[in-house]
Amino acid sequence: MIKYFDCNKYNYNNLSQQFKNYVKKNNCPEIFVDLSNMNIIDAMKFILLSSAYHYSKYPSGKLKCHVASDEIKDYIKIFTTANLELV
């Protein structure tokens, strides 16, 4: 079952920490995050940090992120993120 992490519920300044807390408390090998309201820098930062953290707990899991633009997808492709799917 895919869990949904609602970024709009949290302050963007500590969003990565809130994501860590969510993953610690919930069983979420598959998780969907909507980042379409975030700017490119904040979205990329969150994606890379949360992908690494999620992978450490769920190596065979999947982090699905909805992003606002294809530019973000192009920048993220540079990094090797086995558990990440950008939609």
Order of alpha helices (4+ residues) and beta strands (2+ residues): beta-alpha-beta-alpha-beta-alpha-beta
